[in-house]
Amino acid sequence: MNASIASTMTADRVNATAIASDSGAALIARLERLPVTRPVLWARGCVGMATFFDGYTTIALAYAMPILAKEWSLAPSMTAAIISSGYLGQLIGAIFFGWLAERIGRLPVLAIAIGIFAAMSAACIFAWGPQSLILFRFLQGIGTGGEVPVASAYVNELSGAKRRGRFFLLYELLFLVGLTAAGAIGYTMVPSLGWQSMFIVGMVPVALVIPLRFFLSESPRWLINRGRFAEADKVIRRLEDSAIRYGQALPEPRAATAILVQAKPAGSIREMFGPLYGPRTLLLWGMWFGAYMINNGLLTWLPTLYRTVFDLPIDQAIGYGFAMTGVALIASFICALTIDRVGRRRWYTGALLFAAVPLTALYLLGASTPVMVFALATPAFAALQTVTYSLYLYSGELYPTRLRSVGAGLGSAWLRAGSIAGPWVIGLVMSGGPIAPVFLAFAAVAVLTGFAVLCWAPETSGKSLEELSP
């Protein structure tokens, strides 16, 4: 009798799992067939504005530092500490908020992270010395570090397989627009209004918290993964209704997309190092560290280099930095439009190996003039920027929904580690003599990272997220 009851209970569980799997698969199939609807564009735009200010906040300090370095008589080591403090906070924020978003959802975590980095931008205005600025930037970094990986997971989960790279990278481009805007604002405001003006502008994102929290729908893929099928159906039905209302065609869900989809608990760190996801994790961590060590090192250091080593006027030093980010923005826009056709693996390999060439040339030529540094560092930075800004896309593709946010968070923790390492490497080299060896070190990192991608990176273009990462 007991055996019969146990057998019946087991059969019931199997049937329940099968029904849940069918429900989840049907919802994913409906989501995959959707065109880009107006609610999705609204969600991408709203979250994108938060990401814009995240980019702005991340680099605002670079345009304040040329004044602060002289006003506070900062040694290179203290300058490195101020710059690195924000990245240390970002490391902590990326890990914690990435973990939290797998458990309570994408939108609540985004609202918290945005509120933190906006509030700490206000605190930076009143910094009275390097120690206070280090503290405020560290706390601000916790918010900025938490916002980007969670936002990227959210936007990735709204898109289908077709042209996912283009859809996502046009959103992620707003982060780079934020970097460029920081250069423009720094160029126009800092010389006349002082370094505090950079942080006054950084207070704007707090106004985004209200629409973000109350006018967006939770990620349907996250809801499906948590077994909340009725809520996911409501979100998807809203997207379908919007498509019909505006005359967008809705093809029948393809059977090929109706793959096994089960409600699963939030993923564990152990799963990230399992047979399937372990090699992907190590590859992504290497890419995050290598690309960002070079790029954020150049981005935060070069305006100060132009000012302190080459003794350029403050507006010209900031202007060079602004122009470099502008060129990188154009390169990234080209990347967004073409990466689906070129493929992730081929693009990343080419960009990393290409960047090593002008960096090596700077070492061989001695990096002796500001024009030389600008002319050769700019194409290297632009090529690497196409890698750094699209890594959230690639990370989202290489992890399943239950790991997507925490995977991006832990991966971007290596972004912060690389960003911390870059200024310290620069500071150590500069304290020992000429600056040219910095560029050789960066070139070596680019080559090593490029060959790692060439040998081990899987191609992800044109496949649904569930096919890539079950």
C-alpha positions in Angstrom: 0.0 0.0 0.0 2.8 2.4 1.0 4.7 1.5 -2.2 1.5 2.3 -4.2 1.1 5.7 -2.6 4.7 6.5 -3.1 4.5 5.6 -6.7 1.4 7.7 -7.2 3.1 10.7 -5.5 6.1 10.3 -7.7 4.0 10.2 -10.8 2.1 13.3 -9.7 5.4 15.1 -9.2 6.6 14.0 -12.7 3.3 15.2 -14.2 3.5 18.5 -12.4 7.0 19.0 -13.6 6.0 18.2 -17.1 3.1 20.6 -17.0 5.3 23.3 -15.6 7.9 22.6 -18.3 5.3 22.8 -21.0 3.9 26.1 -19.6 7.3 27.7 -19.4 8.3 26.5 -22.8 5.1 27.9 -24.3 5.7 31.2 -22.7 9.3 31.4 -23.9 8.1 30.5 -27.4 5.6 33.4 -27.3 8.2 35.7 -26.0 10.7 34.7 -28.7 8.3 35.4 -31.6 7.5 38.9 -30.5 8.8 41.9 -32.4 10.3 44.9 -30.5 7.1 46.4 -29.0 6.6 49.8 -27.5 6.6 48.7 -23.9 10.0 47.0 -24.5 11.3 50.1 -26.1 10.0 52.1 -23.1 11.7 49.7 -20.7 15.0 49.8 -22.6 14.9 53.6 -22.7 14.0 54.0 -19.0 16.7 51.6 -17.8 19.0 53.0 -20.5 18.8 56.4 -18.9 19.9 55.0 -15.6 22.7 53.3 -17.4 23.6 56.6 -19.1 24.1 58.2 -15.7 25.9 55.1 -14.4 28.5 55.7 -17.2 28.6 59.4 -16.4 29.1 58.8 -12.7 31.8 56.2 -13.3 34.0 58.5 -15.2 33.0 61.9 -13.7 36.0 61.8 -11.4 38.5 61.6 -14.3 37.5 65.1 -15.3 37.6 66.4 -11.7 41.0 64.9 -11.0 43.2 67.3 -13.0 42.0 70.1 -10.7 42.0 68.1 -7.5 45.5 66.7 -8.1 46.9 70.2 -8.0 44.4 71.7 -5.5 45.0 69.0 -2.9 48.7 68.4 -4.0 48.0 64.7 -4.5 50.8 62.2 -4.9 50.3 59.6 -7.7 49.5 56.9 -5.1 46.7 59.0 -3.5 45.3 59.8 -7.0 45.3 56.0 -7.6 43.6 55.4 -4.3 40.8 57.9 -5.1 40.2 56.4 -8.5 40.3 52.8 -7.3 38.0 53.4 -4.3 35.0 53.7 -6.7 35.9 50.5 -8.5 36.3 48.7 -5.2 32.7 49.7 -4.3 31.5 48.6 -7.7 33.1 45.2 -7.1 31.1 44.8 -3.9 27.9 46.2 -5.4 28.1 44.0 -8.5 28.4 40.8 -6.5 25.8 41.6 -3.8 23.1 43.2 -6.0 23.7 40.5 -8.7 23.0 37.9 -6.1 20.0 39.8 -4.7 18.4 40.3 -8.1 18.2 36.5 -8.7 16.1 36.2 -5.5 13.8 39.3 -5.4 13.7 40.3 -9.0 15.4 42.8 -11.3 13.3 46.0 -10.8 13.5 46.3 -7.0 17.3 45.9 -7.0 17.6 48.5 -9.8 15.7 51.1 -7.8 17.9 50.6 -4.8 21.1 50.7 -6.7 20.1 53.9 -8.6 19.1 55.6 -5.4 22.5 54.8 -3.8 24.7 56.2 -6.6 22.6 59.3 -7.0 22.7 60.1 -3.2 26.5 59.5 -3.1 27.0 61.8 -6.0 25.4 64.5 -3.8 27.8 63.6 -1.0 30.9 63.9 -3.3 30.0 67.6 -3.8 30.9 68.2 -0.1 34.1 66.2 0.0 36.7 68.2 2.1 39.8 66.1 1.3 41.0 63.0 -0.3 39.9 60.7 2.5 36.3 61.8 2.5 36.2 61.6 -1.3 37.6 58.0 -1.1 34.7 57.1 1.2 32.0 58.7 -0.9 33.3 57.3 -4.1 33.4 53.8 -2.5 29.8 54.0 -1.4 28.8 55.5 -4.8 30.5 52.6 -6.5 28.3 50.1 -4.6 25.3 51.6 -6.4 26.9 51.9 -9.8 28.3 48.4 -9.6 24.9 47.0 -8.7 23.0 48.8 -11.4 24.8 47.8 -14.6 24.8 43.9 -14.3 21.2 43.8 -13.1 20.0 46.3 -15.8 21.9 44.3 -18.5 20.3 41.0 -17.4 16.8 42.7 -17.5 17.3 44.1 -21.0 18.8 40.9 -22.3 15.8 39.0 -21.0 13.4 41.2 -22.9 15.0 40.4 -26.3 14.6 37.5 -28.7 17.3 35.6 -30.5 16.9 37.6 -33.8 19.2 40.7 -33.7 19.6 40.4 -29.9 23.1 41.9 -30.2 21.8 45.0 -32.0 18.9 45.5 -29.6 21.0 45.1 -26.5 24.0 47.1 -27.7 22.0 50.1 -28.7 20.8 50.1 -25.1 24.3 49.6 -23.8 25.5 52.4 -26.0 23.9 54.8 -23.6 26.6 53.9 -21.0 29.2 55.1 -23.5 27.1 58.2 -24.3 27.3 58.8 -20.5 31.0 58.6 -20.6 31.2 61.0 -23.6 28.7 63.4 -21.9 30.9 63.4 -18.8 33.8 64.6 -21.1 31.6 67.3 -22.6 30.3 68.5 -19.3 33.8 68.4 -17.8 35.2 70.3 -20.7 32.6 73.1 -20.5 31.9 73.2 -16.8 34.9 72.2 -14.7 37.3 75.0 -15.8 34.8 77.7 -14.9 32.5 76.1 -12.2 35.0 73.8 -10.5 35.2 70.0 -10.0 32.0 69.9 -7.9 29.9 70.6 -11.0 30.6 67.0 -12.2 28.9 65.6 -9.2 26.0 68.0 -9.2 24.9 66.7 -12.6 25.3 63.1 -11.2 22.3 63.7 -8.8 19.8 63.6 -11.7 19.3 59.8 -11.7 17.3 59.9 -8.5 14.3 61.1 -10.6 14.4 57.8 -12.5 13.6 55.7 -9.5 9.8 56.5 -9.6 9.1 55.5 -13.2 11.5 52.6 -13.0 9.7 51.1 -10.0 6.0 51.7 -11.0 5.8 51.8 -14.8 7.9 48.8 -15.8 7.1 45.1 -15.8 9.3 42.5 -14.2 11.5 40.4 -16.5 9.2 37.6 -17.9 12.1 35.2 -18.1 12.8 35.7 -14.4 9.2 35.1 -13.6 9.1 31.9 -15.7 12.3 30.7 -14.0 10.7 31.3 -10.6 7.6 29.4 -11.6 5.4 32.5 -11.6 3.8 31.6 -14.9 0.6 33.6 -14.4 2.5 36.8 -13.9 4.8 36.0 -16.8 1.7 35.3 -19.0 0.3 38.7 -18.0 3.5 40.5 -19.0 3.8 38.7 -22.3 0.1 39.2 -23.1 0.7 42.9 -22.6 3.5 42.9 -25.1 1.4 40.9 -27.6 -1.5 43.3 -27.2 0.9 46.2 -27.9 2.2 44.6 -31.0 -1.4 44.0 -32.3 -2.5 47.5 -31.4 0.3 49.0 -33.5 0.0 46.6 -36.5 3.0 44.5 -35.8 2.8 41.0 -37.2 2.7 38.1 -34.7 3.8 34.8 -36.2 2.9 31.5 -34.7 5.3 30.4 -31.9 8.0 28.2 -33.4 8.1 24.6 -32.1 11.9 24.9 -32.2 11.8 27.4 -29.4 9.5 25.3 -27.2 12.5 23.7 -25.4 12.6 22.3 -21.9 11.9 25.2 -19.5 11.4 24.4 -15.8 10.9 26.5 -12.8 14.2 26.5 -11.0 15.6 28.1 -7.9 18.2 30.9 -8.1 21.5 29.5 -9.4 24.4 28.8 -7.1 28.0 29.9 -7.3 28.9 26.1 -7.5 26.9 25.8 -10.7 28.9 28.6 -12.3 32.0 26.3 -12.0 30.3 23.1 -13.1 31.2 21.2 -16.3 29.1 23.5 -18.7 29.5 26.9 -17.1 32.9 26.6 -15.5 35.0 27.2 -18.7 32.6 30.0 -19.7 33.1 31.6 -16.2 36.9 31.6 -16.4 36.9 32.9 -20.0 34.5 35.8 -19.1 36.5 36.7 -16.0 39.7 36.9 -18.1 37.9 39.1 -20.7 36.4 41.4 -18.0 39.7 41.8 -16.2 42.0 42.2 -19.3 39.8 44.6 -21.4 38.8 46.8 -18.5 42.3 47.0 -16.9 43.5 48.7 -20.1 40.4 50.7 -21.0 39.6 52.2 -17.6 43.3 52.7 -16.9 43.5 54.8 -20.1 40.2 56.5 -19.5 40.9 57.7 -16.0 44.6 58.3 -16.3 45.1 60.1 -19.6 43.4 63.5 -18.7 45.7 63.7 -15.7 48.7 62.6 -17.7 48.1 65.4 -20.2 47.9 67.9 -17.4 50.7 66.7 -15.1 53.3 65.2 -17.4 52.8 67.3 -20.5 51.6 70.4 -18.6 48.7 71.1 -21.0 46.1 73.6 -20.0 43.1 72.1 -18.2 40.6 72.6 -21.0 43.0 71.0 -23.5 43.7 68.1 -21.2 40.0 67.4 -20.7 39.3 68.1 -24.4 41.7 65.3 -25.4 39.9 62.9 -23.1 36.5 64.0 -24.5 37.6 63.5 -28.1 38.9 60.0 -27.3 35.6 58.9 -25.8 33.8 60.4 -28.8 35.8 58.3 -31.3 35.1 55.2 -29.1 31.4 56.0 -29.2 31.4 55.9 -33.0 33.3 52.6 -33.0 30.8 51.2 -30.5 27.8 52.3 -32.6 29.3 50.4 -35.6 29.8 47.4 -33.4 26.1 47.5 -32.3 25.0 47.5 -36.0 27.3 44.7 -37.2 28.1 42.3 -34.3 25.2 40.0 -35.1 26.6 39.5 -38.6 30.3 39.4 -37.7 29.8 37.2 -34.7 30.9 37.7 -31.1 34.0 35.6 -31.2 35.5 37.1 -34.4 34.7 40.6 -33.3 36.3 40.3 -29.8 39.4 38.6 -31.2 40.0 41.2 -33.8 39.4 44.2 -31.5 41.8 42.9 -28.8 44.6 42.0 -31.1 44.2 45.3 -33.1 44.4 47.4 -29.9 47.8 45.9 -29.1 49.4 47.4 -32.2 49.1 51.2 -31.4 49.8 50.5 -27.7 53.1 48.7 -28.7 53.9 51.6 -31.1 53.5 54.1 -28.2 56.1 52.1 -26.2 58.5 51.9 -29.1 58.2 55.6 -29.9 58.6 56.6 -26.3 55.1 58.3 -25.8 57.0 61.6 -25.9 54.3 64.1 -26.9 50.6 64.6 -26.1 49.7 64.4 -29.8 51.4 61.1 -30.2 49.7 59.7 -27.1 46.3 60.9 -28.3 46.8 59.7 -31.9 47.8 56.2 -30.9 45.9 55.6 -27.6 42.6 56.7 -29.2 42.3 53.8 -31.7 43.4 51.3 -29.1 40.8 52.6 -26.6 38.1 52.7 -29.3 38.7 49.1 -30.3 38.7 47.9 -26.7 35.6 49.9 -25.9 33.6 47.8 -28.3 34.7 44.8 -26.2 34.1 46.2 -22.8 30.7 47.7 -23.5 29.4 44.5 -25.1 30.6 42.0 -22.5 27.3 42.3 -20.6 25.6 41.0 -23.8 28.0 38.1 -24.0 27.8 37.3 -20.3 24.0 37.3 -20.5 24.1 34.8 -23.4 26.6 32.4 -21.6 24.5 32.0 -18.5 20.9 30.8 -17.9 18.2 33.1 -16.4 18.8 31.7 -12.9 22.5 32.7 -13.1 22.3 35.6 -15.5 22.4 38.5 -13.0 24.8 36.9 -10.5 27.0 35.7 -13.4 27.2 39.2 -14.8 27.7 40.6 -11.3 30.6 38.3 -10.5 32.1 38.7 -14.0 31.9 42.5 -13.7 33.6 42.1 -10.3 36.6 41.3 -12.4 35.9 44.4 -14.4 36.3 46.3 -11.1 39.4 44.3 -10.2 40.9 45.2 -13.6 39.8 48.8 -13.2 41.5 48.9 -9.7 44.7 47.3 -11.1 45.0 49.7 -14.0 45.6 52.9 -12.0 47.9 51.2 -9.6 50.0 49.7 -12.4 50.2 53.2 -14.0 51.1 54.8 -10.6 53.9 52.3 -10.0 55.4 52.6 -13.4 55.2 56.4 -13.3 56.9 56.6 -9.9 59.8 54.7 -11.4 60.5 56.8 -14.4 59.1 57.1 -18.0 55.5 56.4 -18.9 56.1 54.4 -22.1 56.3 51.0 -20.3 52.7 51.4 -19.3 51.6 51.0 -22.9 53.7 47.9 -23.4 52.1 46.3 -20.3 48.7 47.1 -21.7 49.6 45.7 -25.1 50.7 42.4 -23.6 47.4 42.1 -21.7 45.4 42.8 -24.9 47.3 40.1 -26.8 46.8 37.5 -24.0 43.1 38.2 -23.7 42.7 38.1 -27.5 44.3 34.7 -27.8 42.1 33.4 -25.0 39.0 34.5 -26.9 40.3 33.0 -30.1 40.9 29.6 -28.5 37.9 29.2 -26.1 35.1 31.6 -26.8 31.8 30.0 -28.0 29.8 31.7 -30.7 26.3 32.9 -29.6 24.8 34.9 -32.4 21.3 34.0 -33.6 20.4 31.5 -30.8 17.8 31.9 -28.1 19.0 32.4 -24.5 17.5 29.0 -23.5 19.3 27.2 -26.3 22.6 28.7 -25.4 22.3 28.2 -21.6 19.8 25.6 -20.5 
